[in-house]
Amino acid sequence: MRALWGWIDSRLKLGSVRHLLLDEPIPGGASWVYVFGSITLFFFVLQLVTGILLTVYYAPTPDHAYDSVQYIEHQVTLGWFIRGLHHWGASAMVVAIGLHMLQVYLYGAYKPPRELMWMAGVVLFILVLMFAFTGYLLPWDQKAYWATQVGTNMIGTVPFIGDLLVRIARGGADLGALTLSRFFSMHALIFPWLTVGLVGLHLFILRRVGPAGPWDEARAKAVREPFYPRQVFIDAVAILCSFLIVVGMAVWLPFPLADKADPSASNFVPLPEWYFLFYYEMLRFFKGPWLEPVGTVFLPALFYAFLFALPFIDRRKERRPARRPVALAAGAGFLLVVFLLLGVSLHRVWSLPTTSPGVVEGVKLYAKLQCSACHRIHGEGGSFGPDLSYVGAHRDRDWLIRHFKNPPGVVPGSAMPPFDLDQPSLDALADYLLTLK
Amino acid sequence: MRGPHTPAAEETTRRQFFGRLTALMAAAISATLAVPAVGYFIGPALRRKTVGWLNAGAVSALEPDLPVQREVVVGTQEGWFTARTTKGVWVVKRATGEIRIYNPHCTHLGCAYAWNPAARQFQCPCHGGVYDLDGRVIAGPPPRPLDALDYRIEGEQLEIRYEDFKSGTHQKSPL
């Protein structure tokens, strides 16, 4: 081993490369606080590896995309594991890059001379979100199709040029074969290459200006430690732990596909991935022709523009958080709003008011009567009957109970069988359905 | 943060210790990815095809010692894709009543041969391979007789199991 290294080193002169890569001084010494950039980079590599493997069997056409993903999930040796890593790896990457940005923000590491590094990072963050958006469509199931339908429609709310932008995003007027192939091209070729280039730039800038280190100048100057071995080791431990979490999720948290995409289905209510949920919740406050573009276009554009220009908006050199009350308050306020919206959304979508015994009884009846064979609630269940995710918003108790007893009498032509239940059961089932709104 | 100055020799061992531990972790992650990746990549390629019975028409229409070509629709499951191809197998009912089904490719290099009613031979146009009614090689380069296929009779219907074989070899080995 040593002899082989010596043989290669004597020809390629690797010693100086190793010195350049590993002996970068870290002001203030190695720390667990600096692991998030490395973790993000690791997850990018993981997404590359698993994504390339997925393309071995994936076919980006509406005729075959769904079947090919089902084939990967159920037939290919360990296909479910590779797909699981890619699915949960995407979530992990969003978490990692989020934490990385928070750390940089808290430490004021975007301030001079590191403005360019921050700006490249913001573009990388936007790319990660674009990866998530384009990747969501590829399995071509109902969830994918309808979420992208909504997502591309949102682009259409841009004033004046909205229709043009939607056509460009979809590759035509409708969501179809051309949308799938261009989303695949962006997700698997265009964005990865852009990301590789920008990560290179981000790291090049890091090596030119050096890491920021602690905000306390005295501490930064007191200790200087090379990147290798301690920081490398700390990064490796953090990476291994986050990798094992994603492996565990891939093994124990399966996420079956919904039904194959059906453009004619009118009753499917899509939900975005959890990291877009807060935004989905926020959009509920922006209704109407004037307010809607505010939520779908102006606020996001303003947010990204603010992030990108942050080093020029916050021009003070001060890095200590205690001396940056405005920046800290803005950051904390942003996090508060995001998690509040996320909490409200999760609560609204998933939780039930368990205080009412009727609702609990109703949930049991819903399962016992196998309502989910035909009806879907937030992605769970069949699609033969109407989606019940928001049935409570437009039906009242009286209507529901009349309908349980005699569906065709209330909805002419309904294929639902009548349910001959006693009054408490009818009430309980109605109690449950009325919570769905 | 860092302790007091340590001698150079100890410094090296400390460096080496962290280095080895890091390498170990990198190896663990790589193995967790590489082993499934290899299985994922080659697994489906090694699976055997299953061959089902295909309808090849009525038995009663066959005339003794007169070969006819019957079309069968072969549905092959290629991963997520079902490929349907039509193959024309040769069917011979001998005067004895015995039925023989031949794969339509010459055993030499896989050309399509045909029945010549005047010469009462199967003749291959590519390199002059000639077979008799029993599939035996009479002339030309074919290294083995025509490849017989399995068949069964369900009611009045002839059913066959379509398979292709490697051409150019003495032994008949399925593809």
Interface residues (C-beta under 8 A of the other chain):
Chain A: G28 G29 L46 V49 T50 L53 V56 Y57 A59 H64 D67 S68 Q70 Y71 Q75 V76 T77 L78 G79 F81 I82 L85 V223 E225 Y228 P229 R230 V232 F233 A236 V237 I239 L240 F243 V247
Chain B: M1 R2 R14 R15 F18 G19 L21 T22 M25 A26 A28 I29 T32 L33 P36 A37 G39 Y40 F41 I42 G43 P44 G79 W80 F81
